[in-house]
Amino acid sequence: MATAVITGGTDGIGRGLAEVYLRRGFEVLVVGRDRQKGRAFEAAGERARFVSADLSRVAENRRLADQISEQYPVLDVLVLGARFHRQTRALTADGFESNFALFYLSRFLLSHGLVGPLSRAESPVVLNFGGAGQTGPVRWDDLQLERGYHGVGAMGHAGRLNDLLGVDVVDTHADTGIRYVLNHPGVVATSFAGEYDPATATQIDQLKVIGKSVATAVAQILPFLEPPEQERLTAVLEGQRVPLEPESQYLDDARRLRSLTLDLLTRFDGRTT
Ligand SMILES: NC(=O)c1ccc[n+]([C@@H]2O[C@H](COP(=O)([O-])OP(=O)(O)OC[C@H]3O[C@@H](n4cnc5c(N)ncnc54)[C@H](OP(=O)(O)O)[C@@H]3O)[C@@H](O)[C@H]2O)c1
């Protein structure tokens, strides 16, 4: 049976994708923190699975990658969609800036940590909601945004890091058939998980009114996830393929970010991968 693992699959676009893959006969494991939402998903049937994990914690990502690798020796689809907006800068219990931890580091750990089961699938694909080339420069000297933190900017910065992660994964695992898709879905009416001040909460309520539906966002990205697509790295903005240029600069930056990330993880828990 084909399998899909979806972080952020308890809500929003992730949940929409989870339902599509369930209808297609996949076994679908969604990952989130909210057990109530998880149980609601599991009620869809025995192929609907939920695991609770706080993906802002390094050890939780490592545990999850080990658990999935054991449970699913072959993994067809990995969707990386967990996010949580923070209006003010916050540190995780591990001491990392929260967007950096949840939006980037978790996706780094799961993308690389699940290469084994992914590479055994016939047509494996990873979908990561990155910036799809729409975000600004990397703050190399301040990756965890200690200076001038801005909530929306922090998500954009993490989106940029995820674009580089996509370049890194196809570069590092060039000997596998894993395809990596970066998607910026545009404004989508979801729960917009996060903590907002009253003024921003009002803006978020407006986005929920004007945003496209989850069904539309899912329909815009699905064609890029399945055969006959063969491109190793694809960036998609609201259903349109967009370039990730200049490619050579992206590769240099991706390797630089990979090296910095591995140094940081080694300093954190002594592990080199
Ligand atoms: N919606 C938009 O307009 C928009 C625009 C651009 C990009 N995107 C991107 O699209 C992706 C999906 O966004 P969305 O709006 O559909 O999401 P959403 O509805 O806000 O849901 C967020 C998901 O992340 C999970 N999550 C939050 N913190 C977590 C943590 N610490 N550990 C594990 N899971 C956690 C939540 O699970 P629990 O509630 O179970 O904890 C939930 O399933 C994100 O990467 C987002 O950046 C969305």
The ligand as a Gaussian input file, in Angstrom:
#p B3LYP/6-31G(d) Opt

LIG

0 1
 N       -2.421000      29.612000       4.599000
 C       -1.726000      30.436000       3.827000
 O       -2.210000      31.504000       3.384000
 C       -0.296000      30.116000       3.478000
 C        0.433000      31.051000       2.708000
 C        1.751000      30.759000       2.380000
 C        2.321000      29.578000       2.812000
 N        1.595000      28.687000       3.547000
 C        2.265000      27.470000       4.023000
 O        1.465000      26.324000       3.826000
 C        1.736000      25.378000       4.876000
 C        0.417000      24.958000       5.495000
 O       -0.157000      26.117000       6.060000
 P       -1.660000      26.151000       6.595000
 O       -2.080000      27.572000       6.582000
 O       -2.448000      25.140000       5.838000
 O       -1.456000      25.653000       8.106000
 P       -2.423000      25.870000       9.364000
 O       -3.842000      25.682000       8.969000
 O       -2.018000      27.127000      10.061000
 O       -2.024000      24.619000      10.256000
 C       -0.754000      24.534000      10.838000
 C       -0.413000      23.078000      11.091000
 O        0.882000      23.047000      11.731000
 C        0.800000      22.185000      12.865000
 N        1.742000      22.642000      13.893000
 C        1.876000      23.891000      14.408000
 N        2.849000      23.912000      15.331000
 C        3.350000      22.648000      15.398000
 C        4.366000      22.040000      16.164000
 N        5.101000      22.730000      17.059000
 N        4.608000      20.719000      15.981000
 C        3.883000      19.999000      15.094000
 N        2.912000      20.527000      14.329000
 C        2.641000      21.832000      14.486000
 C       -0.655000      22.292000      13.327000
 O       -0.969000      21.106000      14.025000
 P       -1.700000      21.098000      15.472000
 O       -2.751000      22.142000      15.438000
 O       -2.181000      19.691000      15.549000
 O       -0.575000      21.385000      16.425000
 C       -1.398000      22.369000      11.995000
 O       -1.645000      21.079000      11.496000
 C        2.664000      26.066000       5.871000
 O        3.997000      25.664000       5.664000
 C        2.504000      27.538000       5.536000
 O        3.656000      28.274000       5.843000
 C        0.296000      28.931000       3.894000

